Amino acid sequence: MGKTTLINTLFSTELSPPKNYSRRHVKQLDKLTATAVENEKVLRRVHRATDRVLGIIARAIREQRTATTGYTKTNLPTRRGTGALGLTLDRRF
């Protein structure tokens, strides 16, 4: 047998049965989907917690500002535009 015949025989011989590649990544996709759903739930919880904390801080600042100026029914605060009271929210992670 010559070299060419040997090489052609090796390339034409089936070493293992063909595999079904459509099932190959099914388990990985299921895990990835479950992880993505869990990640989304956690991000929503963090978002809500951040909003609550910022609301508490803003309320405390507002109460502190009005308490120190001594406003009464007759001594009202000067009219100002609504502002964020110096608070800035940066939602970048």
N, C-alpha and C positions, 0 to 999 in steps of 0.2 A: 504494500500500500504506500502510495506516495504522500508527500507532505500536503499537497493541495487536497487530496481525497480525505486525508485524516481531518484537516481543518473543516472542510465542508460537512463531514459526518458529525463532527462535534457541534457545529452551529445548527444543524438540522435536527439533532437529537433533543427530545424534550426531557429535561432533568427533573422537573417537578410539575405536578398538575397545575393548571392556571388558577389563580386566586381571584376571589370576588372582592375587588377593591371598593365596592360601594358600601360595604359594611365596616370598612376600616376605621373610619373616624366617628362612628355613631356614638360610642361611649364618651369620647372626648367632647363632642358637641353637647351632649346631655350635661356633662359636668360644667362646661363653659356657660351654658344657659342658666343653670342653677346658680352659679357664682355671680353672673351678671344680675340676676334678679335679687339676690341677697345684697349685692353691692348697692343697687338702687334703693332698697329699703333702708339701708344704713345711711345713705346720703340724705334721704328725706328726713330721717330722725335727727341727723346733725343740723340740717337746715332749720327744722322746727325749734330745736334747742337753742340755736344761735339767735333766732328771732325772739324767743322768750327772754334770753339773757339781755339782749339789747333793749328790749322793751322795759325790763326791770331797771336797767341802768338809766335809760332816758327818763323814766318816771321818777327815779330817785333824784336825778339832776333837776328836773322841773320842780319837784317838791322842795328841794334845798334852795333853789333860786327864789321861789315865792316866799319861803319861810324866813329868809334872811332880810327881805325888803320890808316886811311888816305891812303887807297890803290888807286893807279892810274894805268894807262895802263902800265907804266914801273915798278912801284913798286907793284908787285903782291904778294898776300899772299902766305905763305909757303903751300906746298901740305900736306894735312891731309886726312886721311880716312873719309869717310862720317860717321857722327855720329848724334846722336839725340840732340846734344847741351845741354846735361844735362836734357832733358825732359823725363819723363817717364809717360806712360799712363796706368792707372789702371782702368779697366772696371768693376771691381766688384761692385755690388750695395749692 
